[in-house]
């Protein structure tokens, strides 16, 4: 908008020549008076408008008037300082250009609020116009409040009893005369407070803009004033009011703290939060979103408030707050099943904001995982798949692995193991931060899922196929399963020679692999996993594992030394001996401080034999281990140590952390060794701690 256009909007022309000509000078007082007159005319027109279309057009005219005022008038002379005493001023004289003001305003409304060339980007179209943008709405609200300030000055000399009407038209704002000892003080946002210096009593007259109408509300610190809402003992209002800092949001918060029975009809917190939102306060949008959720309002309504909060926080450059609101918005959209492309646009916006500061935004892969966790229909699996694909496009490992699981397990279709394997291998070859080792870990996960039947029907053939691929990718766990499968004929033909070949290849790099192979075969025979249980055969395989482990440990193999301590702890291949296990774990503390420290702490906290228990030492070891790696396993041990020392409340809290981490780390709808095998035992131990009972190891871990 040029200066000439701004003058035209305000009707400022003299003698047929524009007031911006060099020989014509328009001072600030003239501009303010023109602005006030124009606002009065448009407000009157709006109050008489019959349709939403007319009101929208007039709202744009109001905004354009404000822009014209801002173009011509310095900010420091647009209104008096909001916290100063209200000056006693005379009503301004009628200017000779009043008729021009009225004429221009009528023309604006009649022809569509000026041609596009004059509106500086505020276009008028034949179809109903959308609501003003956030910035325009904010400017419009401030313009109306500025107009209130001018009118309050103009009508200051009028007198009446000490009361205020609950609502009034802008043309008839009347403020009361005050008794001796009281004074009026300007407030922000168009509000004015009456302060009684002797007692500290106060009365606040606050304007509320709704639908283009101006309402007045009265608030007081004590009852007795007609039409005033009492806010007794409200620390925020009482502390800030004398300094002129009470705004719509603070009033909303004060009203929200009142019991419903003490709140006057019509003055709900929501109304004042909306007022604060018009004035650009994003915290008000968050409050409205919370209230809408608490009232079970439609999801789109909550989304609207959160969207406004994001916009306003971003305008304020409060990027952490903007991202926090944006994350809530994304979560809500997922629950509501909004279109994925629109939600993805919000994630991209989050990334743009994140570039301003070191903050974390949700990833497409994490959204896919959330959806997979709660999937209960083919459509939900397809939704998760869509997000995993977006993650793959951004080279996110979680997206790749989520997609591989969906394909390999046949979610919403038949298993597509070769396509899943191809995705893994392509990523390992072309992604800069994804390796064959990571691909092998995914294959090993699928081995356990198919072998143990986690969320799918167990299929030893699928398990053996993925074991062969994992072994090829260099994963020891997958190779171990493959060797055991050949030895026992699980999902493949029984072939001891091929089993020995797998063992030989891996034992060349890690001699203890042969021990692990014998223990795995024994475990399968003992549990009957995938075949008929055979206790005698299992015992024979365990004894052979113990003999091999003894030989390797005697030769100084630290891995074998650790496994040997574990055999004494579990009683595999040898009689269970917790004392011998503890002695051996103590010898390994320097070699493996976390693993050996955790096992020693567990024995000293839970051993049935009191001679082996040492709660203080167990607590010291467990805390050191958890400080280095707060895993569910290590937290479980720390909780047991706390219970042994009598700190049962802390033990319950730590055990809950272990359970939470266990759930968070589980494979979606596939469990995971920790979740499937240990969730119930962790919960059982926590029940003991709630009953103020320490845990005693029963040999099952």
BALOTOR-562818 format. One record per residue: x, y, z of N, C-alpha, C in turn; residue in three letters. Coordinates in steps of 0.2 Angstrom, whole numbers, plus 5000, padded with zeros to 4 digits. Each point is the difference from the previous one (the first is absolute). Layout:
N
XYZXYZXYZALA
...
END
This chain:
701
500449945000499650065000500450065000UNK
499950054995500450065000499750055005UNK
500450065001499750055004499450034997UNK
500050014994499450034997499349955001UNK
500249944999499449955001499850005007UNK
500450015005499950005007499550065002UNK
500250064997499750065001499349994997UNK
499949974994499449994997499549965004UNK
500349955003499649955005499750045005UNK
500450055003499850045006499650064998UNK
499950014993499650064998500450065001UNK
500750005000500350075001500250034994UNK
499650044997500250044994499750075002UNK
500450054998499950075001500050044994UNK
499450044998500050044995500149974993UNK
499849935000500049964994500749984999UNK
500550015004500749984999500149955006UNK
500449954998500249955005500450035006UNK
499949985006500350035006500849985000UNK
500249964996500749984999500450054996UNK
499650054997500450054996500550045004UNK
500550024998500550045004499750065004UNK
499550034997499850065003499449995005UNK
499849935001499549995005500349955005UNK
499950025007500349975005499449975005UNK
500049935001499549975004500449985006UNK
499850025006500349995006499749935003UNK
500349975005499849945003499350005003UNK
499850065003499450015003499449994995UNK
500250034994499550004994499949934998UNK
500649965000499949934997499649965005UNK
500250015007499749965005499250015000UNK
499850074999499350015000499749974994UNK
500350004994499749974994500049935001UNK
500549975003499949925002499449995004UNK
500050045005499449985005499350014997UNK
500050054996499350014996499949954995UNK
500549984997499949944995499849945003UNK
500349985006499949945004499350015002UNK
499750055003499450015002499549994995UNK
500150024994499549994994500049934998UNK
500649975000500049934998499749955005UNK
500150025006499749965006499250005000UNK
499850064998499350015000499749964994UNK
500450004994499749974994500049925002UNK
500549985003500149935002499449975004UNK
499850055005499549985005499349994996UNK
500050044995499350004996500149944994UNK
500549974999500149964995499649935001UNK
499649984994499649955001500349934998UNK
500550004997500349934997500750005002UNK
500249935001500749995001500550034995UNK
499750004993500450034995500250075001UNK
499450045002500150075002500550015005UNK
499949965006500550015005500749984999UNK
500149954995500749994998500350064996UNK
499650034996500250054996500250065005UNK
499650015005500150065004500649985004UNK
500149945002500649985004500750024996UNK
499949984994500650024996500150084999UNK
499550035000500050075000500350035007UNK
499849975005500350025007500849985000UNK
500249954997500749985000500350054995UNK
499850014995500350054995500050075003UNK
499550025004500150065004500650005005UNK
500049955003500649995005500750014996UNK
500049964994500650014997500250074997UNK
499550034998500150074998500250045006UNK
499749995006500250045006500849985002UNK
500249944999500649985002500550034995UNK
499850004993500450034995500250085001UNK
499550035003500150075001500250035007UNK
499949965005500150025007500549965003UNK
500550045003500549965004499749965005UNK
500349945002499849965005499950035007UNK
500550055001500050035007499550055001UNK
499650024994499550055001499349974998UNK
499949945000499449974998499550005006UNK
500249995006499650005006500550025006UNK
499650025005500450025006500349935003UNK
500550015004500349945003499549975005UNK
500049934999499449965003500150005008UNK
500550025003500050005007500050075004UNK
499950054995500150075003499350025003UNK
499950055004499450035002499650034994UNK
499449994999499650024994500050085000UNK
500250034995500050075000499350034999UNK
499850055003499450034999500050054994UNK
499749984995500150034993499350024998UNK
500050064996499350024997499849964994UNK
499449994999499749964994500350044994UNK
500349974995500350034994499450044996UNK
500250054998499650044996499849964993UNK
499450024998499949964993500450034995UNK
500349964996500550034995499650014993UNK
500250054996499750014994499949944995UNK
500449955001500149954996499549945002UNK
499650015005499649945003499549984994UNK
499750044996499649974995500449964995UNK
500650024999500449964995500249935003UNK
500150005007500149935003499449964999UNK
499450035002499449964999499949974993UNK
500150054995499949984993500549954998UNK
500650005002500549954997499849935004UNK
499850005006499849945003499449974997UNK
499550044998499449974997500249974993UNK
500450034997500249984993500449935001UNK
500450005005500449945001499549945001UNK
499550015005499649945001499649994994UNK
499750054996499649994995500349964994UNK
500650024998500449974994500449945002UNK
500149985006500449945001500650025003UNK
500150055004500650025004500550024996UNK
499950044995500650034995500249954995UNK
500250034994500349954995500649975003UNK
500249944996500549965003500750045000UNK
500150054995500650045000500150045006UNK
499450025003500150045006500149965007UNK
499849944999499949965007500749975002UNK
500550004996500749985002499949925002UNK
499849964995500049935001499349975003UNK
499650055003499449975003499450004994UNK
500049944997499649994994499349995002UNK
499550024996499349985001499849964994UNK
499749945002499849964994499249995001UNK
499749974994499349995000499849955005UNK
500449955001499849945005500150035007UNK
499749975005500150025007500750005002UNK
500250055003500750015002500249965006UNK
500649975000500249965006500150055006UNK
500049975006500150055006500750034999UNK
500150065003500650035000500649965003UNK
500650014997500549965002500250025008UNK
500449965003500250015007500250075001UNK
500550024996500350075001499450054999UNK
499649994995499550054999499550015005UNK
499849945003499650005006500350035006UNK
500649995001500450035005499950084999UNK
500250024994500050074999499350035001UNK
499549974998499350025000499850015008UNK
500249955004499850005007500450065003UNK
500650014999500450065002499750064998UNK
499750014994499750064997499450025004UNK
499649955002499450015003500250025007UNK
500549975003500150025007500350075000UNK
500450014995500350075000499450055000UNK
499549984996499450054999499750015007UNK
499949945004499850015007500450055004UNK
500649994999500450055004499850074999UNK
500050024993499850074998499450025003UNK
499549955000499350025002500050015007UNK
500449965004500050015007500350075002UNK
500450024996500350075001499550054999UNK
499649994994499650054998499450015005UNK
499849945003499450015005500249995007UNK
500650025002500250005006499650045005UNK
499850064998499750055005499349975002UNK
499749964996499349985002500049965007UNK
499550015004499949975006499449965001UNK
500049955005499549965001500249965007UNK
499549965002500249975006500549954999UNK
500349975005500649954999499749934998UNK
499950004994499849934997500250004993UNK
500049954997500149994993499549954997UNK
499850014994499549964996500449934998UNK
499649955000500449934998500150004993UNK
499750044996500150004993499850074997UNK
500350034995499950064998500250014992UNK
499750044997500250014993500650055000UNK
500449994995500650054999499850075000UNK
499450024998499850075000499850035006UNK
499949965005499850025007500449975006UNK
500650014999500549985005499950055006UNK
499849995006500050045005500449975006UNK
500450045003500449985006499750045006UNK
500049975006499750045006500550055003UNK
499750045003500550045005500249965006UNK
500550025003500349965005499950045007UNK
499949965005500050035007500750035002UNK
500150045005500650025002500549955002UNK
500650004998500549955002500149954995UNK
499650004994500149954995500350044994UNK
500349964996500350034993499949954995UNK
499950024994500049964994500749994997UNK
500249944998500649994997499949964994UNK
500450024995500049964993500349935001UNK
499749964996500249935000500249984993UNK
500349944999500149984993499449974997UNK
500049994993499449974997499350045001UNK
500150075001499450045001499649995006UNK
500349975005499650005007500350055004UNK
499550025005500250055005499849985007UNK
500550025004499949985007499950065005UNK
499549995004499950055006500449975006UNK
500450045003500449985005499950055006UNK
499849975006499950045006500749995004UNK
500350065000500750005003500049985008UNK
499550025004500049995007499949925002UNK
499649964996499949945002500249944995UNK
500350024994500249964995499449964997UNK
499450035000499549974996500050024993UNK
499849964996500050014993499449984996UNK
499950034994499449994996500350004993UNK
499949954996500250004993499550004995UNK
500050054995499550004995500449974994UNK
499849944997500449974995499549994994UNK
500350024994499649994994500149934997UNK
499449984997500049934997499850014993UNK
500449984995499850014993499849934997UNK
499350004998499849934997499550024995UNK
500249974994499650014994499950074998UNK
500550045001500050074998499650045005UNK
499849975006499650045005500450015006UNK
499950055003500450025006499649995006UNK
500249965005499749995006500550025006UNK
499650025005500450025006499949965006UNK
500549985003500049965006500350035006UNK
499749995006500350035006500249955004UNK
500650015003500349955005500350045006UNK
499949975006500250045006500349955005UNK
500350035005500449965005499549985006UNK
499450045000499549985005499350014998UNK
499649975003499350014997499750075002UNK
499450014997499750065002499950054994UNK
500449994994499950044994499549974996UNK
499550034997499549984996500349974993UNK
499849944999500249974993500849985000UNK
500350005006500749985000500149935002UNK
500549974996500249935002500550005005UNK
499949975006500550005005500549954999UNK
500750025001500549965000500450005006UNK
499849975005500250015007500749975001UNK
500550045002500649975002500449984994UNK
499950024994500349984994500750035000UNK
500549965001500750025001500350044993UNK
499849974994500250034994499750074999UNK
499450005001499750074998500250055006UNK
500049985006500150045005500850035000UNK
500449954997500750025000500150054994UNK
499749984994500250044994499550064999UNK
499550005002499550054999500350075001UNK
500350025005500250075001500650024995UNK
500349954997500550014995499750004993UNK
499449994999499750004994500249944995UNK
500049945003500249944997499549954999UNK
499350025001499549955000499850004993UNK
500049944997499849994993499449945000UNK
499849994994499449954999500249935003UNK
500649984998500249935002500150005008UNK
500250055003500050005008499350005003UNK
499650034996499350005003499749934999UNK
500149974994499849934998500249955006UNK
500750015001500349955005499750015007UNK
499850075002499750015006499349975000UNK
499650014995499449975000500049935000UNK
500549974997500049925000500149985007UNK
500350035004500149985007499450015004UNK
499550034998499450015004499649945000UNK
499749985005499449955000499550024995UNK
499749954997499450024995499550045003UNK
499849995007499550035003500250075001UNK
500650025001500250075001500150044994UNK
499949974994500250034994499350034997UNK
500050074998499450034998499849974993UNK
499449994998499849984994500250044994UNK
500349974995500350034994500750025000UNK
500350005006500750025001500449935001UNK
500049964995500449945000500750014998UNK
500549965003500750014998500149994992UNK
499649964997500149994993499950074996UNK
499550045002499950064996500750055001UNK
500350005006500650045001500649974996UNK
500049935000500649974996499950024993UNK
499450004997499950024993500250074999UNK
499950045005500250075000500850015000UNK
500349965004500750005000500349974994UNK
499749954997500249984993500050054995UNK
499450045000500050054995500650055001UNK
500250015006500550045001500749974999UNK
500049944998500749974998500349965005UNK
499749975005500349965005499949934999UNK
500549964998500049934998499849965006UNK
500250025006499849965006499250005001UNK
499750054997499249995001499849954995UNK
500349994994499849954996500149935003UNK
500649995003500149945004499549985005UNK
499850055004499550005005499349984997UNK
499850034994499449984997500049934997UNK
500649984998500149934997499949955006UNK
500350015006499949965006499350005002UNK
499750055000499350005002499549964995UNK
500250014994499649974995500149925000UNK
500649985002500149935001499749975006UNK
500050045005499749985007499249994999UNK
499750054995499349994999499849964995UNK
500549964997499949954995499750034994UNK
500350064998499850034994500349974994UNK
499750014994500249974994500850014999UNK
500349954997500850014999500250064996UNK
499650014995500150064995500050075004UNK
499650005005500050065004500750015004UNK
500249945003500650015004500650014995UNK
500049974994500550014995500050084999UNK
499450034999500050074998500450045005UNK
499949995007500350045005500849985000UNK
500249944999500749985000500350044994UNK
499750004995500350034994500150075001UNK
499550045003500150075001500650015005UNK
500049955005500650015005500749994996UNK
500049954996500650004996500250064996UNK
499550034997500150064996500350065004UNK
499650015006500250055004500749995004UNK
500149945002500749995003500550014995UNK
499949984994500550024994500150074999UNK
499450045000500150074999500450035006UNK
499949975006500450035006500749975000UNK
500249964995500649965000500249965006UNK
499449985003500149955005500049934998UNK
500549984997500149944996499949935004UNK
500250005006499949945004499249995001UNK
499750055002499350005001499649984994UNK
500250034994499749994994500049924998UNK
500649985001500149924999499649965005UNK
500050025006499649965005499350004998UNK
499750064998499350004998499949964993UNK
500550004996500049974993500049925001UNK
500449985005500049935002499349975002UNK
499750045004499349995003499549994994UNK
500150054995499650014995500049934995UNK
500749984999500149944996499749945003UNK
500149995007499749955003499249995000UNK
499750065001499350014999499849984993UNK
500350024995499849994993500149924999UNK
500549975003500149934999499449965003UNK
499850025006499449975003499450014996UNK
499950064998499450014996500049984993UNK
500549974998500149974993500050054994UNK
500350065002500050054994500449984994UNK
500050034995500349984994500850005001UNK
500449954998500749995002500450064997UNK
499850024993500450054997500050075004UNK
499450015003499950075004500449995006UNK
500049945003500449995007500750014998UNK
500249974994500750004998500350074999UNK
499550054998500250074999500150035007UNK
499749985005500150035007500749975002UNK
500249944999500749985001500550044997UNK
499950014994500550044996500050075003UNK
499550035002500050065003500450005007UNK
499949945003500449995007500750004998UNK
500249974995500750004998500350074998UNK
499650044997500250074998500150045007UNK
499549995005500150035006500649975004UNK
500149944999500649975004500750024998UNK
500050034994500650024997500250075004UNK
499550035003500250065004500449985007UNK
499849945002500349985007500149935000UNK
500449975005500249935000499449975004UNK
499449994996499549965003499849944996UNK
499649965003499849944997499350004997UNK
499949984994499349994997499849934999UNK
499449985000499849934998500349984993UNK
500149944999500249984994499549964997UNK
500049994993499549964997500049935003UNK
500649985001500149935002499649995007UNK
500150055005499749995006499350005000UNK
499750044995499350004999499749934998UNK
500449974995499949934998499949955005UNK
500550015005500149955005499450015005UNK
499850075001499450015004499449964997UNK
499950014994499449974996500049935000UNK
500649975000500149935000499849975007UNK
500250035005499849985007499349995001UNK
499650054997499349995001499649984994UNK
500349974995499749984994499549945002UNK
499450004998499649945001499649994993UNK
500250024994499749994994500550014994UNK
499849974995500550014994500150074998UNK
499550055001500150074999500550035004UNK
500049985007500550035004500749974998UNK
500149944998500649984998500250044994UNK
499650014995500150044994500350075002UNK
499650035005500250075003500749995003UNK
500249955004500750005002500549994995UNK
499849964995500449994994500250064996UNK
499550054999500050064997500650045003UNK
499950015007500550045004500749975000UNK
500049935000500749975000500350014993UNK
499650014995500350014993500350075000UNK
499650055003500350075001500750005004UNK
500049955005500650005003500649974996UNK
499949954996500549984996500250054995UNK
499650044997500150054996500550055003UNK
500050015007500450045003500649965003UNK
500149944998500549965003500049995007UNK
499449995003500049995007500049925001UNK
500549985005500049935001499449975003UNK
499650045004499449975003499549994995UNK
500050044995499550004995500149934996UNK
500749994998500249944996499849945004UNK
500250005006499949945004499249995002UNK
499650055000499349995001499749974994UNK
500250034994499849974994500249934999UNK
500649985001500249935000499649955004UNK
499950025006499549965004499349994997UNK
499750064998499449994997500049954994UNK
500550014996500049964994500249925002UNK
500549995004500249945002499549965004UNK
499650035004499549975004499350004997UNK
499950034994499449994996499450045003UNK
500250065003499550045002499550034995UNK
499449995000499550024995500249974993UNK
500249935000500149974994500549935002UNK
500249974995500549955001500750025001UNK
500449965003500750025002500450014993UNK
500450055000500450024994500750005002UNK
500349945002500650005003500650034995UNK
500049984994500550024996500050074998UNK
499450035000500050074999500250045006UNK
499949975006500250035006500850005000UNK
500349944999500749995000500350054995UNK
499750014994500350044995500050075003UNK
499550035003500050065003500650015005UNK
500149955004500650005005500650014996UNK
500149954995500750004997500150074996UNK
499550024997500150074996500250055005UNK
499650015006500250055005500749995002UNK
500249945002500749985002500550024995UNK
499950004993500450014995500150084998UNK
499450035001499950074997500050065005UNK
499749985006500050055006500650015003UNK
500250065001500650025003500149975008UNK
499450005003500049995007499749935002UNK
499949964995499749935002500449954997UNK
500249955004500549954999499749934999UNK
500449954998499849935000499849975007UNK
500450035004499949985007499350015003UNK
499850064998499350025002499549964997UNK
500149994993499549954996500049935004UNK
500649985002500049935003499650005007UNK
500050065003499650005006499349994999UNK
499750044995499349994998499949934998UNK
500449974996499949934998499949955007UNK
500550025005499949965006499450015004UNK
499750064999499450025004499549954997UNK
500050004993499449964996500149935002UNK
500649975001500149935002499749995007UNK
500050045005499749995006499350014999UNK
499750044996499350015000499749944997UNK
500349974994499749954997500149935004UNK
500650005003500149945004499649995006UNK
499850065004499749995006499250024999UNK
499850024994499350024999499850065004UNK
500450055000499850075003499550034995UNK
499450015001499550034996499849974994UNK
500449954998499849964994500049925002UNK
499849964996500049935001500749984999UNK
500349965005500749984999500149964993UNK
500650024997500149964994500849995000UNK
500249945001500749995000500450004994UNK
499649994994500250014994500250074998UNK
499650055002500150074999500650025005UNK
500049975006500650025004500649984998UNK
500149944997500649974997500250044994UNK
499550024996500250044994500350075002UNK
499750035005500350065002500749995004UNK
500049945003500749995004500549994995UNK
499949974994500549994995500250074997UNK
499550054999500250064998500450045005UNK
499850005006500350035005500749985001UNK
500149935000500749975000500450034994UNK
499750004994500450034995500250075001UNK
499650045003500150075001500550015006UNK
500249945004500550015005499750005007UNK
499449995001499750005007500149945003UNK
500350005006500149945004499449975003UNK
499550045002499449975002499649964995UNK
500050024994499749974995500349934998UNK
500750015000500449944998499949955006UNK
500050025006499849955005499449964999UNK
499550044998499349974999500149954994UNK
500350024995500149964994500449935002UNK
500550015004500449935001499549965004UNK
499650035005499649955004499449974996UNK
499850044995499549984995500249944996UNK
500650004998500349954996500149945005UNK
500250015006500149945005499449975002UNK
499550035000499349985003499549994994UNK
500150024994499650004995499450045000UNK
500150065003499550055001499950054994UNK
499449984996499950044994500449994994UNK
500449955001500549984995500149925001UNK
500449974995500249935001500550005005UNK
500049955004500549995006500749984996UNK
500550045002500649994997500650025004UNK
500349955004500550025005500650024997UNK
500249984994500650024997499950084998UNK
499450024998499950074998500050045007UNK
499849975005500050045007500750015002UNK
500449944999500750015002500450054996UNK
499850014994500350044995499950075002UNK
499350025002499950075002500450015007UNK
500049955004500350015007500850014998UNK
500349964996500750014998500250074998UNK
499550034995500250064997499950065006UNK
499650005004499950055005500549995006UNK
500149935002500549995005500750024999UNK
500150014993500750024998500150075003UNK
499550045000500050075002499950015007UNK
499549965003499850005007499949935003UNK
500649975003499949935002499449985004UNK
499850055004499449995005499449984996UNK
500050024993499449984996499849935001UNK
500549955000499849935000499749995007UNK
500250035005499649995007499350034999UNK
499950064997499350024999499649964996UNK
500349974995499649954996499849945004UNK
500449975004499849955004499450025005UNK
500150065003499550025004499350024997UNK
500050024994499450024996499749934998UNK
500349954998499749944999499749975006UNK
500450005006499749985006499450045002UNK
500050064999499450045002499449984996UNK
500149994993499449984996499749935002UNK
500549955002499849945002499650005007UNK
500250045004499750015007499450034999UNK
499950054996499450045000499549974995UNK
500249964996499649974995499850064994UNK
500450054999499850054996500149974992UNK
499549994997500049984993500149924999UNK
500049975006500149924999499849975007UNK
500049945001499849965006500650015005UNK
499850025006500550015005500349935002UNK
500650015002500449945002500550025006UNK
499849995006500550025005500649975001UNK
500149934998500649975000500550024995UNK
499750014994500450034995500350075001UNK
499550045003500250075002500650005005UNK
499949955005500550005005500749984997UNK
500049964995500649984997500450054996UNK
499650044997500250064996500350055005UNK
499650015006500350055004500649985003UNK
500149935002500649985003500650014995UNK
499949994993500550014995500250075000UNK
499550055000500150075000500550025006UNK
499849975006500450025006500749985000UNK
500149944997500749974999500450044995UNK
499750024994500450054996500150065003UNK
499550035004500150075003500649995005UNK
500049955004500649995005500750014996UNK
500049964994500650004997500250074997UNK
499650034997500150074998500250055005UNK
499649995006500150055005500749995003UNK
500249935001500749995003500550034995UNK
499950004993500450034996500050085000UNK
499650035004500050075001499550044995UNK
499549964997499550044996499550035005UNK
500050075000499650035004499249994999UNK
499949994993499349994999499849935003UNK
500449955000499949945003499950005007UNK
500550045003499950015007499450035003UNK
499750054996499350035001499549954999UNK
500049964995499549944999500049955005UNK
500749995003500049955005499750025007UNK
500150065001499650035006499350004999UNK
499850014994499249994999499849935000UNK
500449954999499749935001500049995007UNK
500550025004499949995007499450045003UNK
499850054997499450045002499449974999UNK
499949974993499449974998500049935001UNK
500549965002500049935001500049964994UNK
500350034994500049964994500649964999UNK
500049945000500649964999500349995006UNK
499850035006500349995006499550025006UNK
500149975006499650025005500050085001UNK
499450035001500050075002500350025006UNK
500550054999500450025006500150085000UNK
499550035003500050085000500750035003UNK
500349965005500650035003500649994995UNK
500049954996500549994995499950054994UNK
499450014999499850054994500250075003UNK
499950025006500150065002500850015000UNK
500449955002500750015001500350014993UNK
499749964995500350014993499850074997UNK
499450025001499750074998500550055003UNK
500250005006500450055003500750004997UNK
500249944998500750004996499950034994UNK
499450014997499950034993499850075000UNK
500050035006499850075000500450054996UNK
500749995000500450044996499949994993UNK
499949944998499949984993499450024997UNK
499449995004499450024997499650035006UNK
500150065001499750045006499350005000UNK
499750014994499250005000499749935001UNK
500249964996499649935000500249965006UNK
500650005002500249965006499850045006UNK
500050075000499850045006499249995001UNK
499649994995499349995000499949935003UNK
500349954998499949945002500249995008UNK
500550035002500350005007499550035004UNK
499750064998499650045004499349965000UNK
499849974995499449965001500149945005UNK
500549965000500149955005500050035007UNK
500450065001500050025007499450045002UNK
499550014995499450035002499449955001UNK
500149944997499449954999500249935002UNK
500649995002500249935002499549975006UNK
499849944999499649975006500449995006UNK
500749994999500449995006500250075002UNK
499950025007500150065002500850025001UNK
500449945000500750015000500350034994UNK
499649994994500250034994499850074998UNK
499550025004499750074999500450055003UNK
500050064997500350065002499750064997UNK
499550025003499550054997500450074998UNK
500450025004500450064999500550004994UNK
500349945000500549994994499649994994UNK
499449965000499650004994499850064998UNK
499850055004499750064998500650044997UNK
500650005003500550044997500249974993UNK
500049944999500149974993499550024995UNK
499449995002499450014996500050074998UNK
500150055004500050074998500550014995UNK
500649985001500550014995499849974994UNK
499749944999499949974994499450044997UNK
499550025003499450044997500350074998UNK
500450035004500350074998500349994993UNK
500349954998500349994994499549984994UNK
499549965002499649974995499349985004UNK
499550055000499449995003499549954996UNK
500249944999499649954996499449975005UNK
499549974997499549975005500449955004UNK
500449964997500449955004500350035006UNK
500450054999500450035005499650035005UNK
499450044998499650035005499649955004UNK
499949944997499749945004500449995006UNK
500749994999500449985005500150065005UNK
500050064998500050065005499450005004UNK
499449984998499450005004500149945005UNK
500249954998500149945005500550025005UNK
500550044999500550025005499750055004UNK
499650054998499650055004499649965005UNK
499649954997499649965005500349975005UNK
500649974998500449965005500350055006UNK
500150074998500250045006499450045003UNK
499349984998499550025003499750074997UNK
500250024994499850064997499449974995UNK
499549985002499549974996499650054996UNK
499950065002499750054996500450024994UNK
500750005001500450024994500149934996UNK
499949955003500149934996499450004995UNK
499450025002499450004996500150054994UNK
500250065002500150054994500549974995UNK
500649975002500549984996499749944995UNK
499649965004499749944996499550024995UNK
499750065001499550034995500450024994UNK
500650045002500450024994500249944996UNK
500249955003500249944996499449974996UNK
499450005002499549984996499850044995UNK
500150075001499850054995500549994994UNK
500750005002500549994995499949934996UNK
499849955003499949944997499450004995UNK
499550045002499450014995500350044994UNK
500350065002500250044994500549974995UNK
500449965003500549974995499849934997UNK
499349985001499849944997499950014992UNK
500149954997499850004993499250014999UNK
499850044996499250014999499749934998UNK
499549985004499649944999500549944999UNK
500650005002500449944999500349995007UNK
499950035005500349995007500750025000UNK
500449955001500850015001500149965006UNK
500649975000500249965006499850025006UNK
500250075002499950035006499250005002UNK
499650024995499350015001499749935001UNK
500149964996499649935000500349965006UNK
500650005001500349955006500050035007UNK
500050075000500150035006499550055003UNK
499550024996499550055003499749975006UNK
499749945000499749985006500449995006UNK
500649984999500550005006500150065003UNK
500150054995500250075003499450035004UNK
499449994997499450025004499949965006UNK
500249935000499949965007500550035005UNK
500650024998500550035005499750065002UNK
499750054996499850065002499449995006UNK
499649954999499549985005500349995006UNK
500649965000500349985006500250075004UNK
500350054996500350065003499450045003UNK
499450004996499450045003499849975007UNK
500149935001499949975006500550005005UNK
500650044998500550015005500449935001UNK
500149974994500349935001500650004995UNK
500649995002500549994995499949944995UNK
500450004995499949944995500649955002UNK
499849944999500549945001500049964994UNK
500649994997500149974993499749935001UNK
499649984995499749935000500349964995UNK
500650024997500349974995499850014993UNK
499550044999499750014993500250074998UNK
500350045004500250074998499650055001UNK
END
